[in-house]
Amino acid sequence: MKLNQFVIIGLGRFGSSLGRELIELGYEVLGVDRDEELVQEMSNVLTHVVVADATEEETLRSIGARNFDCGVVAIGDDIQASILATILLKDLGVKKVVAKAVSDLHGRVLERVGVDRVIYPERDMGIRVAHQLVSPNLLDYIELSKKYTIAELAVPQCLSGKSLNEVNPRGRYGCSIVAINKPKGIIIAPVAKDVLSTDDVMVVIGTNSQIELFQESIGQ
Ligand code: ATP
């Protein structure tokens, strides 16, 4: 399903940052908050803004919330409001509802009321930053499952000028370099003779332990 129009409930730090980025990416965003000042601040940024209490069904109905492909409930502290807004968006028929949770229990309740996806921005960012702090060359990663990861690793000096054949992470550690992002462009499915340089980013796929071994071998 391609999502084009978003309604964001709550324009705090998370909701406003999300809204800005969606606009940058070329999407239409309706921002809703009960705080008039915040709404005013975002009025030049988002496609539409409304001062409203998102726990009132009639209000959500009157602003046409159901016409949006995706609703994001970005209310944190007021857990009751977050849950009510989520239920109302789902009941109004918004296809995809994503909600931010401030705790595990909050997330579990959101799941019980039928949210399509729960996000834990603080918890997830904490985990991400911890990984990046202990492995300075780890730029980013995606956990494919509990066992498998795709990691973006900066190429350290010790690998600069070496071909994939020489580095041979697959033969040595079991993980594979599936792409090399070079300043001039990305090489997808690189071949043995492709050479790494310090400006490059390697995209590596493998089990967590294979990737860890590879990282340790290159001194990270
Ligand atoms: P952030 O970390 O994103 O700044 P937060 O986790 O501290 O947010 P809150 O400040 O509680 O979360 O909520 C975010 C925004 O949601 C606030 O601007 C608040 O005014 C708005 N908000 C809370 N309840 C409602 C509601 N019932 N209807 C509309 N907006 C609401």
Residues whose N, C-alpha, C, O or C-beta is under 5 A from the ligand:
A	BS01	ATP	G10 L11 G12 R13 F14 G15 V32 D33 R34 D35 A52 D53 A54 T55 A74 I75 G76 D77 D78 A81
